[in-house]
């Protein structure tokens, strides 16, 4: 039996009434995924049996693609509602402090250190450090400490590192598929005299956590410098800026904001804040799964209200 000539209208209505992928949760997401799969079967049949105009079917397929959520495997979901003060597994605080705050979530406060003078051999002027050099230092040392120094940390006792290194780091060593969707609900509060604050997060690869993607947020970005930057760091420690924005993000109002970072199977990454796309870029520098997710506070007062990571099969 052939489908009714009115089936494209019903298809369109089903899509319009479906919840947005980023907002659908639990059973709603399962229902939406099932609906998308059925719609694709209908589209395949429509094209195969020529039940509708090919251009119309193409437009409908593009609409279905907008509402598809290919990251259907929940890898991590934490609203940091545990009694604390330490976050529950798989989170591991490896430097500084990331503590459960019942009002705000997983919170970290790193106050600005005294500015360091750099000589001519430092390669920087005025004590300023580029985001690329800072990212290299953080990924090359902090994350190596995060995974490689766990044995020493266990000897010091469960929880924080024995000394304050001037930054704070927390990692979740979990398997993350190469295509992923990372949703982070976060808030920020102003810190007096903060001039070079920075929050970095992203998936990493390798035992030493040297390689990976990093989103670098700078709460106080001078004009012409990025407020949010996406970089790729290779296993050799070299880094490359993939995309950036100098838009004022307005995170310092104390309210909770939702950051959504997706990467599809083709390497296309999209970063959005509160439902508004900030930038998108295609990068195929990594083809294997990732070995964990890390968050580094290099200056500022930040709190994670929720972290959700979805992946593919």
ABEGO torsion letter per residue (X at the ends): XBBBAAAAAAAAAAAAABBBAAABBEAAAAAAAAAAAAAAAAAAAAAAAGABBAAAAAAAAAAAAAABBABABBABBBAGABAOABBBOABBBABEBBBBBAAAEBBBBBBBBBBBBBBAAAGBBGGBBBAAAAAAAAAAAAAAAAAAAAAAAAAAEBEBBABBAGBBBBBBBBBBBABBBBBBBBBBBBBBGBAABBBBBEBBBEAAGABEBBBBBBABBBBGBBABBBBBBBAAGBBBBABBBABBAGAAAGBBBBBBBBBBAAGBBBBBBGGBBABBBBBAABABBBAEBBBBBAEEBBBBABBBBBBBX
